[in-house]
Amino acid sequence: MNKENFITGYPGHESEHRAAMKKVLGQENYEFFFDKWLEYFFTDADAVFFASLGLNALRLPFNYRHFEDDMNPRVLKGEGFKHLDRVIDLCAKHDIYTILDGARWTKPRLAGTLITTLPGRLFGIINTIKTGNPWVAGYNPINEPCDPEHVRLPAFYQRLERPSVPDHILWLDGNTFAMEFVGFEPLVSGPTKLPNTAYSNHDYNSMGFPSGDAYLGTDEQKSRLEKSFRRKAEWMAKYDVPCWNGEFGPVYSIHEKDEAAKKINEQRYNMLAEQLNIYDKHAIPWSIWLYKDIGLQGMIYTDPESKWNRTIAPSLQIKVDAQLDAWGSYPGASMESVMAPLVAELEKVNPDAKDEYPTPWNVECHVRRAVLQTFLSRTLSDKFAQQFSGMGKEELEECAKSFHFDQCKKRDGLNDILRDHAKLSHA
């Protein structure tokens, strides 16, 4: 129910995207389009396919804004449950558990109000409603939180309303994009220990992205993959608490972007297969990211000739050329010739800028987030929405239907690996 910008192609943050679309389409067509998009994004056919790969759990991301309006706080929007309930029921029909994931709608930060009220209150309500549904495996309240103080996140987790029956588990992301657990000790020991709780890391590796080394399957690279995972999971091993790898997966190249796409994708498939071997070795359950998008990372993706892809093609090219997405951005000489001297000058002014939180980011990451991924992307939100100007319900539905399973393409190399791995696991 949440759309990151690379999933559907809009620039910037979803709140800006939705505001721009509402301005262009008007309230009625805006509501019609997004309702249809959610309807077609996951149908019974998707659940059948997902189950056919031997997968038995789906992490379902959504944001509190589906259930509560910032201008009308503490009033539950019942319509928010329409598609949440529908997907939970579709998955249950095909023996798939759902993990309800509180995904962000805008920027990856921990605003005081957000962390202390909205997710906690919302998940308390959902917990009450979903209590007793055995196919709801539990709740992942905040996706990839970033708390520079390292104390507010565990304090928030401590205050969460517990699932009232043992059928439901709390799946708690670590801090700093689910990669570290500083300050979490009170949650796993003594009188404040949380029961029925698993802790989640996210295991992305630079070799799965355009800016990283090509994965050739060498012993050194396999060792690097395992060390990277073990570092993210060492806290769970130290305290002997359940670990869940809540996200992993490389991005993929498509022929229109890179003539060496087939070779690159084979390398990425091989890397993912090795990651699965590592998770098996350490007996770690996992959830791959992600199921469906417009071609960057999904197990299935929209047809490049679909109504949606053809409509957004001009804006998508701008995004690629200007490197507006943080996820899977392709290097380009034009933008880098501008960014490199700016970064160098900033580092000269303040050599300590490299230590700014989040710790995995260097100065260039901060500059790209502020200038390209936030400011420049925001200025292009209206331009993206204008591509839908004048469309009536018929055309808007055709755009939304581009995401229907029957119109999408399958990433066979990835899906074959997942299917074969499931067969071995079940054997």
C-alpha positions as CSV (number, residue, x, y, z in Angstrom):
1,M,0.0,0.0,0.0
2,N,3.1,2.2,0.1
3,K,4.8,3.3,-3.1
4,E,8.5,4.1,-3.0
5,N,9.5,6.3,-5.9
6,F,11.5,3.7,-7.7
7,I,8.5,1.3,-7.5
8,T,6.2,3.4,-9.7
9,G,8.6,6.0,-11.1
10,Y,7.5,9.3,-9.5
11,P,10.1,11.7,-8.2
12,G,10.7,12.6,-4.6
13,H,8.4,11.5,-1.7
14,E,5.0,9.9,-1.9
15,S,3.2,12.7,0.0
16,E,4.4,15.2,-2.6
17,H,3.5,12.8,-5.4
18,R,0.0,12.4,-4.1
19,A,-0.5,16.1,-3.6
20,A,0.6,16.8,-7.1
21,M,-1.7,14.1,-8.6
22,K,-4.7,15.4,-6.6
23,K,-4.0,18.9,-7.9
24,V,-4.0,17.7,-11.5
25,L,-6.7,15.0,-11.4
26,G,-9.1,16.6,-8.9
27,Q,-10.4,14.8,-5.8
28,E,-12.8,12.3,-7.5
29,N,-10.4,11.1,-10.1
30,Y,-7.5,11.1,-7.6
31,E,-9.4,8.8,-5.3
32,F,-10.5,6.7,-8.2
33,F,-7.0,6.2,-9.6
34,F,-5.3,5.3,-6.3
35,D,-8.0,2.9,-5.3
36,K,-7.7,1.2,-8.7
37,W,-3.9,1.1,-8.4
38,L,-4.1,-0.6,-5.0
39,E,-6.8,-3.0,-6.4
40,Y,-4.7,-4.1,-9.4
41,F,-1.3,-4.1,-7.7
42,F,-2.2,-7.2,-5.7
43,T,-4.9,-9.6,-6.8
44,D,-5.7,-13.3,-6.4
45,A,-3.4,-14.0,-9.3
46,D,-0.5,-12.4,-7.5
47,A,-1.2,-14.5,-4.4
48,V,-1.3,-17.7,-6.5
49,F,2.0,-16.9,-8.2
50,F,3.7,-15.9,-4.9
51,A,2.6,-19.2,-3.3
52,S,3.7,-21.2,-6.4
53,L,7.3,-20.1,-5.7
54,G,7.1,-21.9,-2.3
55,L,7.0,-18.6,-0.4
56,N,4.8,-18.5,2.7
57,A,5.1,-15.0,4.1
58,L,4.5,-11.5,2.6
59,R,5.6,-8.3,4.2
60,L,2.8,-5.8,3.6
61,P,3.9,-2.1,3.8
62,F,1.5,0.7,4.5
63,N,1.5,4.1,6.1
64,Y,-0.6,5.6,8.9
65,R,-2.1,8.1,6.4
66,H,-4.2,5.3,5.0
67,F,-5.9,5.2,8.4
68,E,-5.6,8.7,9.8
69,D,-5.6,12.2,8.3
70,D,-3.1,14.7,9.6
71,M,-5.9,17.3,9.5
72,N,-8.3,15.1,11.5
73,P,-6.1,13.3,14.0
74,R,-7.2,10.4,16.2
75,V,-10.2,9.7,13.9
76,L,-9.8,6.3,12.3
77,K,-10.5,6.1,8.5
78,G,-12.3,2.9,8.1
79,E,-11.7,2.9,4.3
80,G,-8.0,2.3,5.0
81,F,-8.8,-1.3,5.8
82,K,-10.4,-2.0,2.4
83,H,-7.2,-3.1,0.7
84,L,-5.3,-4.2,3.8
85,D,-8.1,-6.7,4.6
86,R,-8.4,-7.7,1.0
87,V,-4.7,-8.6,0.7
88,I,-4.6,-10.3,4.1
89,D,-7.6,-12.5,3.0
90,L,-6.1,-13.2,-0.4
91,C,-2.9,-14.3,1.1
92,A,-4.6,-16.5,3.8
93,K,-6.6,-18.2,1.0
94,H,-3.3,-19.4,-0.4
95,D,-1.6,-20.2,2.9
96,I,0.5,-17.1,2.9
97,Y,1.2,-15.3,6.2
98,T,1.3,-11.5,6.2
99,I,3.5,-9.3,8.3
100,L,2.1,-5.8,8.6
101,D,4.8,-3.2,8.0
102,G,4.7,0.4,9.1
103,A,6.5,2.0,6.1
104,R,7.4,5.6,5.9
105,W,5.6,7.9,3.5
106,T,8.1,10.7,3.3
107,K,11.7,11.0,4.7
108,P,13.6,8.4,6.7
109,R,13.8,10.2,10.0
110,L,12.3,9.8,13.5
111,A,10.2,12.9,14.1
112,G,9.3,13.2,17.7
113,T,5.5,13.2,17.1
114,L,5.7,10.3,14.7
115,I,7.7,8.0,16.9
116,T,5.8,8.7,20.1
117,T,2.2,8.6,18.8
118,L,1.1,7.6,15.4
119,P,2.6,4.2,14.7
120,G,2.1,3.0,18.3
121,R,-1.5,4.1,18.4
122,L,-2.3,2.8,14.9
123,F,-0.8,-0.6,15.6
124,G,-2.7,-0.8,18.9
125,I,-5.9,-0.4,16.9
126,I,-4.9,-2.9,14.2
127,N,-3.8,-5.3,16.9
128,T,-7.3,-5.1,18.5
129,I,-9.0,-5.7,15.1
130,K,-6.7,-8.4,13.9
131,T,-6.4,-10.4,17.1
132,G,-7.1,-14.0,16.5
133,N,-6.4,-14.0,12.7
134,P,-3.8,-16.8,12.5
135,W,-2.6,-15.6,9.1
136,V,-1.4,-12.2,10.4
137,A,2.0,-13.3,11.6
138,G,2.5,-10.0,13.4
139,Y,3.6,-6.4,13.2
140,N,6.7,-4.6,11.9
141,P,5.9,-1.1,13.4
142,I,8.5,1.0,11.7
143,N,10.5,0.3,8.6
144,E,14.2,1.3,8.6
145,P,14.1,3.8,11.4
146,C,16.9,6.4,11.8
147,D,17.4,7.8,15.3
148,P,20.6,9.7,15.8
149,E,20.1,9.7,19.5
150,H,20.0,5.8,19.7
151,V,17.6,5.9,22.7
152,R,14.2,7.0,21.3
153,L,13.7,3.9,19.1
154,P,14.1,1.3,21.9
155,A,12.0,3.5,24.2
156,F,9.3,3.6,21.6
157,Y,9.4,-0.2,21.1
158,Q,9.2,-0.6,24.9
159,R,5.9,1.4,24.9
160,L,4.2,-0.5,22.1
161,E,1.0,-2.2,22.8
162,R,1.8,-5.9,22.8
163,P,-0.1,-8.3,20.6
164,S,-2.8,-9.8,22.9
165,V,-2.5,-13.4,21.6
166,P,0.6,-15.4,21.0
167,D,-0.3,-15.9,17.3
168,H,1.1,-12.4,16.6
169,I,4.7,-11.5,16.8
170,L,6.4,-8.1,17.0
171,W,9.1,-7.8,14.3
172,L,11.3,-4.9,15.3
173,D,13.7,-3.3,12.9
174,G,17.1,-2.2,14.1
175,N,18.2,1.4,14.0
176,T,19.9,3.1,11.1
177,F,18.1,1.4,8.2
178,A,17.8,-1.8,10.3
179,M,21.6,-2.3,10.5
180,E,22.5,-1.7,14.2
181,F,21.0,-2.2,17.7
182,V,22.8,0.2,20.0
183,G,20.7,0.7,23.1
184,F,18.4,-2.3,22.6
185,E,19.7,-4.3,25.5
186,P,16.8,-3.5,27.9
187,L,14.4,-5.1,25.3
188,V,16.1,-8.5,25.6
189,S,17.0,-8.9,29.3
190,G,15.6,-8.4,32.8
191,P,12.1,-7.3,33.7
192,T,11.8,-5.1,30.5
193,K,12.4,-8.0,28.1
194,L,9.9,-8.1,25.3
195,P,8.1,-11.5,24.9
196,N,7.2,-13.0,21.5
197,T,9.5,-10.6,19.6
198,A,11.9,-11.1,16.7
199,Y,14.5,-8.5,15.7
200,S,15.0,-7.5,12.0
201,N,18.1,-6.6,10.1
202,H,18.2,-5.6,6.4
203,D,21.0,-7.2,4.4
204,Y,21.7,-5.1,1.3
205,N,25.2,-5.3,-0.3
206,S,26.9,-2.8,-2.6
207,M,27.8,-5.6,-5.0
208,G,24.1,-5.7,-5.9
209,F,24.0,-2.1,-7.0
210,P,25.3,-0.2,-10.0
211,S,28.0,1.6,-7.9
212,G,29.4,-1.6,-6.4
213,D,31.9,-4.2,-7.6
214,A,30.6,-6.8,-10.0
215,Y,29.8,-10.0,-8.2
216,L,31.9,-12.8,-9.7
217,G,31.4,-15.4,-7.0
218,T,35.0,-15.4,-5.8
219,D,35.8,-16.9,-2.3
220,E,36.7,-13.4,-1.2
221,Q,33.3,-12.0,-2.3
222,K,31.4,-14.8,-0.7
223,S,33.3,-14.2,2.5
224,R,32.5,-10.5,2.3
225,L,28.8,-11.3,1.8
226,E,28.8,-13.5,4.9
227,K,30.8,-11.0,7.1
228,S,28.4,-8.2,6.1
229,F,25.4,-10.3,7.1
230,R,27.0,-11.5,10.4
231,R,27.9,-7.9,11.4
232,K,24.2,-6.9,11.0
233,A,23.0,-10.0,12.9
234,E,25.7,-10.3,15.6
235,W,23.5,-8.5,18.2
236,M,20.8,-11.1,17.9
237,A,23.3,-13.9,18.1
238,K,24.9,-12.3,21.2
239,Y,21.6,-12.2,23.0
240,D,20.2,-15.4,21.5
241,V,17.0,-13.7,20.3
242,P,15.2,-14.5,17.1
243,C,16.6,-12.8,14.0
244,W,14.6,-12.1,10.8
245,N,16.2,-10.7,7.7
246,G,13.4,-8.4,6.7
247,E,14.8,-7.1,3.4
248,F,17.5,-8.1,0.9
249,G,18.0,-8.2,-2.8
250,P,20.0,-6.5,-5.6
251,V,18.6,-4.3,-8.3
252,Y,18.6,-5.4,-11.9
253,S,19.5,-3.8,-15.2
254,I,17.1,-3.7,-18.2
255,H,18.2,-3.7,-21.8
256,E,17.0,-0.2,-22.4
257,K,19.5,1.1,-19.8
258,D,22.5,-1.2,-20.3
259,E,23.5,-3.4,-23.2
260,A,25.3,-5.7,-20.8
261,A,22.0,-6.3,-18.9
262,K,22.0,-10.0,-19.2
263,K,25.5,-10.4,-17.8
264,I,24.9,-7.9,-15.0
265,N,21.6,-9.7,-14.0
266,E,23.3,-13.1,-14.0
267,Q,25.9,-11.7,-11.6
268,R,23.1,-10.3,-9.3
269,Y,21.1,-13.5,-9.4
270,N,24.3,-15.4,-8.4
271,M,24.8,-13.0,-5.5
272,L,21.3,-13.4,-4.3
273,A,21.6,-17.2,-4.5
274,E,24.7,-17.0,-2.3
275,Q,22.9,-14.8,0.2
276,L,20.2,-17.5,0.5
277,N,23.0,-20.0,1.2
278,I,24.3,-17.8,4.0
279,Y,20.8,-17.5,5.5
280,D,20.3,-21.2,5.4
281,K,23.7,-21.7,7.0
282,H,22.7,-19.5,9.9
283,A,19.0,-20.6,10.0
284,I,17.7,-17.1,9.3
285,P,14.2,-16.6,7.9
286,W,13.9,-13.9,5.3
287,S,11.7,-11.6,3.3
288,I,12.9,-10.5,-0.2
289,W,12.4,-6.9,-1.4
290,L,10.4,-6.5,-3.5
291,Y,7.5,-8.2,-5.2
292,K,6.5,-5.8,-8.0
293,D,7.7,-2.5,-9.6
294,I,8.4,-0.9,-13.0
295,G,11.5,-2.9,-13.6
296,L,14.3,-2.1,-11.1
297,Q,14.0,-4.8,-8.5
298,G,10.7,-6.6,-8.6
299,M,10.0,-10.3,-9.0
300,I,7.5,-9.1,-11.5
301,Y,7.4,-5.7,-13.2
302,T,5.3,-3.6,-15.6
303,D,5.6,-4.0,-19.3
304,P,7.8,-1.3,-20.8
305,E,5.1,-0.9,-23.4
306,S,2.3,-0.6,-20.8
307,K,0.1,2.5,-20.6
308,W,1.8,3.5,-17.3
309,N,5.3,3.1,-18.5
310,R,4.7,5.0,-21.8
311,T,2.9,7.8,-19.9
312,I,5.8,8.4,-17.4
313,A,8.7,7.7,-19.8
314,P,9.7,11.4,-20.2
315,S,9.8,12.0,-16.5
316,L,11.5,8.7,-15.9
317,Q,14.3,9.6,-18.3
318,I,14.8,12.9,-16.4
319,K,15.1,10.9,-13.1
320,V,17.7,8.6,-14.6
321,D,19.8,11.4,-16.1
322,A,19.7,13.5,-12.9
323,Q,20.1,10.5,-10.6
324,L,17.1,11.5,-8.6
325,D,16.4,8.2,-6.9
326,A,18.5,7.0,-4.0
327,W,17.8,3.4,-4.9
328,G,19.6,1.9,-7.8
329,S,20.8,5.2,-9.3
330,Y,23.1,4.7,-12.3
331,P,26.3,6.7,-12.4
332,G,26.4,9.5,-14.9
333,A,29.2,11.9,-15.9
334,S,27.0,15.0,-16.3
335,M,25.6,15.1,-12.7
336,E,28.7,13.8,-11.1
337,S,30.7,16.6,-12.7
338,V,28.5,19.0,-10.8
339,M,28.4,17.1,-7.5
340,A,32.0,16.2,-7.1
341,P,33.4,19.7,-6.7
342,L,30.5,20.7,-4.4
343,V,31.2,17.7,-2.1
344,A,35.0,18.5,-2.2
345,E,34.3,22.1,-1.2
346,L,32.0,21.1,1.6
347,E,34.6,18.6,3.0
348,K,37.2,21.4,2.9
349,V,34.9,23.7,4.9
350,N,34.2,21.0,7.5
351,P,36.3,17.8,7.4
352,D,34.0,16.5,10.2
353,A,30.9,16.6,7.9
354,K,31.7,13.0,7.0
355,D,30.7,12.0,10.6
356,E,27.1,13.3,10.3
357,Y,24.4,10.7,11.0
358,P,23.4,8.3,9.4
359,T,26.8,6.8,10.0
360,P,26.9,4.7,6.7
361,W,26.6,7.9,4.7
362,N,29.5,9.9,3.5
363,V,29.2,13.6,2.6
364,E,28.2,12.8,-1.0
365,C,25.2,10.8,0.3
366,H,24.0,13.7,2.4
367,V,24.4,16.2,-0.5
368,R,22.6,13.9,-2.9
369,R,19.8,13.4,-0.5
370,A,19.4,17.1,0.2
371,V,19.9,18.5,-3.4
372,L,18.9,15.8,-5.8
373,Q,16.6,13.3,-4.0
374,T,14.7,16.0,-2.0
375,F,14.9,19.5,-3.5
376,L,15.2,18.8,-7.2
377,S,12.9,15.8,-7.0
378,R,10.2,17.9,-5.2
379,T,10.4,20.6,-7.9
380,L,9.5,17.9,-10.5
381,S,6.5,16.4,-8.7
382,D,4.0,18.7,-10.6
383,K,5.8,18.0,-13.9
384,F,5.3,14.2,-13.3
385,A,1.6,14.7,-12.4
386,Q,1.0,16.8,-15.5
387,Q,1.6,13.7,-17.7
388,F,-1.9,12.6,-16.5
389,S,-3.6,15.9,-17.2
390,G,-6.9,15.5,-19.1
391,M,-7.2,11.7,-18.4
392,G,-10.6,10.5,-17.6
393,K,-11.5,7.4,-15.5
394,E,-11.0,5.0,-18.5
395,E,-7.4,6.1,-19.2
396,L,-6.6,6.3,-15.5
397,E,-7.8,2.8,-15.0
398,E,-5.7,1.6,-17.9
399,C,-2.7,3.2,-16.2
400,A,-3.5,1.5,-12.9
401,K,-4.2,-1.8,-14.7
402,S,-0.6,-1.8,-16.0
403,F,0.3,-3.2,-12.6
404,H,-2.2,-6.1,-12.9
405,F,-0.5,-9.5,-12.8
406,D,-1.8,-10.5,-16.2
407,Q,-0.1,-7.4,-17.8
408,C,3.2,-7.7,-16.0
409,K,6.4,-9.5,-17.0
410,K,8.2,-12.0,-14.7
411,R,11.8,-11.8,-13.7
412,D,12.4,-15.5,-14.5
413,G,16.0,-15.7,-13.4
414,L,15.2,-14.4,-9.9
415,N,11.9,-16.4,-9.6
416,D,13.7,-19.7,-10.6
417,I,16.2,-19.2,-7.8
418,L,13.5,-18.6,-5.2
419,R,11.5,-21.6,-6.4
420,D,14.4,-23.9,-6.5
421,H,15.6,-22.8,-3.1
422,A,12.1,-23.4,-1.6
423,K,12.1,-26.9,-3.0
424,L,15.4,-27.6,-1.3
425,S,14.3,-26.1,1.9
426,H,11.1,-28.2,1.9
427,A,12.9,-31.4,1.0
